[in-house]
Amino acid sequence: MLTLAEAVIGKRYVIKKVFAKEPLRGRLVAMGFGLGCEVVVQAFTMAKQTLDVQVEDSFVALRREEASQIELEEMV
């Protein structure tokens, strides 16, 4: 299982599952992190505690613990 927190910068992925519980799950879905959506990690902070992520046409900053609750599949 690959999570968003483990993703490689610049690679394209598809969201397979969001493991977060409410209210975080609802917030992630509202930001566009839904099943089947395409995501690309744009950057990590120096300490790798936050990620800059492109989800579809939006850019979002997530904490590492939030990103670790999103399962991905690499796009071919």
Residue frames relative to the residue before (quaternion, step in Angstrom):
aa qw qx qy qz dx dy dz
M 1.0000 0.0000 0.0000 0.0000 0.00 0.00 0.00
L 0.1640 -0.7766 0.6052 0.0610 3.56 -0.83 1.06
T 0.1716 -0.7882 0.5828 0.0979 3.57 -0.85 0.94
L 0.6720 -0.4915 0.3693 0.4129 3.54 -1.28 0.31
A 0.6189 0.5559 -0.3397 0.4388 3.61 1.08 -0.65
E 0.7193 0.4229 -0.2319 0.5000 3.60 1.20 -0.53
A 0.4361 0.7330 -0.4328 0.2920 3.58 1.29 -0.09
V 0.4429 -0.6727 0.5351 0.2550 3.53 -1.28 0.56
I 0.5388 -0.6304 0.4519 0.3288 3.57 -0.97 0.87
G 0.8244 0.2666 -0.2085 0.4536 3.54 -0.98 0.96
K 0.6123 0.5399 -0.3634 0.4489 3.63 1.18 -0.34
R 0.3826 -0.7166 0.5385 0.2240 3.55 -1.14 0.69
Y 0.0513 -0.7918 0.6081 -0.0236 3.54 -0.99 0.97
V 0.2807 -0.7082 0.6161 0.2000 3.53 -1.36 0.32
I 0.4446 -0.6904 0.5026 0.2702 3.59 -0.96 0.86
K 0.2174 -0.7892 0.5662 0.0966 3.57 -0.80 1.08
K 0.8026 -0.0965 0.1104 0.5782 3.58 1.01 -0.81
V 0.2153 -0.7301 0.6323 0.1442 3.54 -1.21 0.65
F 0.2498 -0.8183 0.5084 0.0977 3.58 -0.48 1.26
A 0.4881 0.7024 -0.4194 0.3041 3.60 1.22 -0.37
K 0.3774 -0.6924 0.5698 0.2315 3.53 -1.23 0.61
E 0.6343 -0.5157 0.4050 0.4095 3.57 -1.26 0.34
P 0.6092 -0.1377 -0.7796 -0.0470 1.71 -2.10 1.30
L 0.4528 0.6986 -0.4541 0.3175 3.63 1.25 -0.15
R 0.6201 0.5561 -0.3497 0.4289 3.60 0.93 -0.83
G 0.6713 0.4996 -0.2915 0.4634 3.59 0.88 -0.93
R 0.6508 0.5168 -0.3119 0.4606 3.56 1.02 -0.81
L 0.6509 0.5119 -0.3134 0.4649 3.59 0.98 -0.85
V 0.6577 0.4983 -0.3093 0.4727 3.58 0.92 -0.89
A 0.6433 0.5248 -0.3188 0.4573 3.60 0.99 -0.79
M 0.6787 0.4664 -0.2859 0.4900 3.60 1.14 -0.59
G 0.6624 -0.5367 0.3005 0.4276 3.60 1.26 -0.03
F 0.5421 0.6286 -0.4014 0.3872 3.60 1.24 0.00
G 0.2434 0.7870 -0.5221 0.2209 3.56 0.54 1.21
L 0.7026 -0.4523 0.3477 0.4253 3.55 -1.31 0.32
G 0.8265 0.2322 -0.1882 0.4771 3.58 -0.89 0.99
C 0.5242 0.6392 -0.4176 0.3773 3.61 1.23 -0.09
E 0.4220 -0.6951 0.5260 0.2493 3.56 -1.14 0.69
V 0.0279 -0.7950 0.6060 -0.0067 3.58 -0.99 0.90
V 0.0727 -0.7582 0.6471 0.0338 3.54 -1.26 0.65
V 0.3208 -0.7137 0.5849 0.2136 3.60 -0.83 0.94
Q 0.2646 -0.7899 0.5405 0.1185 3.55 -0.72 1.13
A 0.7966 -0.1322 0.1309 0.5751 3.60 1.03 -0.80
F 0.2695 -0.6943 0.6380 0.1959 3.53 -1.38 0.37
T 0.4838 -0.5972 0.5215 0.3706 3.58 -1.19 0.37
M 0.7240 -0.4428 0.2950 0.4390 3.58 -1.26 0.26
A 0.7508 0.3698 -0.2052 0.5073 3.59 0.91 -0.88
K 0.4037 -0.7404 0.4384 0.3110 3.59 1.35 0.06
Q 0.3889 0.7223 -0.4831 0.3060 3.57 1.05 0.76
T 0.7731 0.1560 -0.1228 0.6025 3.59 1.22 -0.37
L 0.2417 -0.7555 0.5969 0.1206 3.52 -1.27 0.57
D 0.2655 -0.6910 0.6418 0.2003 3.54 -1.19 0.64
V 0.0369 -0.8325 0.5488 -0.0661 3.54 -0.52 1.25
Q 0.2328 -0.7151 0.6370 0.1693 3.53 -1.11 0.75
V 0.0191 -0.7728 0.6340 -0.0213 3.56 -0.74 1.10
E 0.7906 -0.1014 -0.0274 0.6033 3.53 -0.40 1.34
D 0.7968 -0.2740 0.1987 0.5006 3.66 -0.58 -1.07
S 0.6210 0.5425 -0.3357 0.4554 3.62 1.25 0.18
F 0.2709 -0.7285 0.6026 0.1812 3.55 -1.28 0.46
V 0.0255 -0.8067 0.5865 -0.0679 3.55 -0.82 1.13
A 0.2576 -0.7198 0.6176 0.1844 3.57 -1.17 0.63
L 0.0538 -0.8013 0.5958 -0.0097 3.57 -0.86 1.03
R 0.4630 -0.6245 0.5423 0.3188 3.54 -1.22 0.51
R 0.6472 -0.5482 0.3734 0.3757 3.54 -1.17 0.62
E 0.6678 0.5016 -0.3168 0.4496 3.63 0.92 -0.82
E 0.6232 0.5086 -0.3407 0.4867 3.60 1.14 -0.55
A 0.6706 0.5133 -0.2888 0.4510 3.57 0.94 -0.94
S 0.6372 0.5460 -0.3335 0.4296 3.60 1.10 -0.63
Q 0.6598 0.4995 -0.3086 0.4690 3.60 1.25 -0.15
I 0.6204 0.4902 -0.3382 0.5103 3.57 1.31 0.33
E 0.2239 -0.7897 0.5624 0.0998 3.58 -0.57 1.19
L 0.1512 -0.8159 0.5571 0.0334 3.55 -0.94 0.97
E 0.1637 -0.7143 0.6622 0.1567 3.48 -1.43 0.21
E 0.4576 -0.6984 0.4766 0.2752 3.58 -0.86 0.95
M 0.3932 -0.7031 0.5415 0.2406 3.57 -1.01 0.84
V 0.3283 -0.7512 0.5415 0.1863 3.56 -1.03 0.74
